Amino acid sequence: MAIQPALEAQIHQCYGELSSADKKLADVLLMRQKDLLSYSATELAELASISKASAARFFRRLGYADFSAFRQSLRDQVSEQSPL
């Protein structure tokens, strides 16, 4: 599953304004697009070498209430793309 195009565009649009920690996490999200649903927020933070608090702020900055809302958005996209 690839990251939803709107989210990818949103990351690219605000990338220049992100903190260094946010950029690290944004890079991880963009590089691991196909596997995002298999990671927890903690795992993504570890992959980006940032704190869990920084990751939580990043997902809120993108407009999600928390990581669970981000993950649910990805799941909804997968459901919409499913031919079943």
C-alpha positions as CSV (number, residue, x, y, z in Angstrom):
1,M,0.0,0.0,0.0
2,A,1.4,3.3,-1.0
3,I,1.0,6.4,1.1
4,Q,-2.1,8.4,0.0
5,P,-1.1,11.0,-2.5
6,A,-2.7,13.8,-0.5
7,L,-0.6,13.0,2.5
8,E,2.6,12.8,0.4
9,A,1.7,16.2,-1.1
10,Q,1.0,17.6,2.3
11,I,4.4,16.4,3.6
12,H,6.2,17.9,0.6
13,Q,4.2,21.2,0.9
14,C,5.3,21.8,4.5
15,Y,8.7,20.1,4.4
16,G,10.7,23.3,4.3
17,E,8.9,24.5,7.5
18,L,9.5,21.3,9.5
19,S,11.9,21.0,12.3
20,S,14.9,18.7,11.9
21,A,13.1,16.0,13.9
22,D,9.9,16.3,11.8
23,K,12.0,16.1,8.6
24,K,13.5,12.9,9.9
25,L,10.1,11.4,10.5
26,A,8.7,12.7,7.2
27,D,11.7,11.1,5.4
28,V,10.9,7.7,7.1
29,L,7.3,7.9,6.1
30,L,8.1,8.7,2.5
31,M,10.8,5.9,2.3
32,R,8.6,3.3,3.9
33,Q,5.3,4.1,2.2
34,K,4.3,0.5,1.4
35,D,4.7,-0.7,5.0
36,L,3.4,2.1,7.1
37,L,0.5,0.1,8.5
38,S,2.9,-2.5,9.9
39,Y,4.7,0.1,12.1
40,S,3.7,1.5,15.5
41,A,4.3,5.2,16.3
42,T,7.2,4.1,18.6
43,E,8.8,2.1,15.8
44,L,8.5,5.0,13.4
45,A,10.0,7.3,16.0
46,E,12.9,4.9,16.5
47,L,13.5,4.6,12.8
48,A,13.7,8.3,12.5
49,S,15.9,8.6,15.7
50,I,13.4,11.0,17.3
51,S,11.4,10.9,20.5
52,K,7.9,9.6,20.7
53,A,6.7,13.0,21.8
54,S,8.3,14.5,18.6
55,A,6.5,11.9,16.5
56,A,3.2,12.7,18.2
57,R,3.6,16.4,17.5
58,F,4.4,15.6,13.9
59,F,1.1,13.7,13.4
60,R,-0.8,16.5,15.0
61,R,0.9,19.0,12.8
62,L,-0.3,17.0,9.8
63,G,-3.9,17.4,11.1
64,Y,-4.4,14.1,12.8
65,A,-5.6,13.9,16.4
66,D,-2.9,11.3,17.1
67,F,-1.1,8.4,15.5
68,S,-4.2,6.2,15.8
69,A,-6.1,8.7,13.6
70,F,-3.2,8.7,11.1
71,R,-3.2,4.9,11.0
72,Q,-7.0,4.8,10.6
73,S,-6.8,7.2,7.7
74,L,-4.3,4.8,6.0
75,R,-6.6,1.8,6.7
76,D,-9.6,3.6,5.2
77,Q,-7.6,4.3,2.1
78,V,-6.7,0.6,1.8
79,S,-10.4,-0.3,2.2
80,E,-11.3,2.1,-0.6
81,Q,-8.7,0.6,-2.9
82,S,-9.7,-3.0,-2.2
83,P,-11.5,-4.6,-5.1
84,L,-13.6,-6.6,-2.7
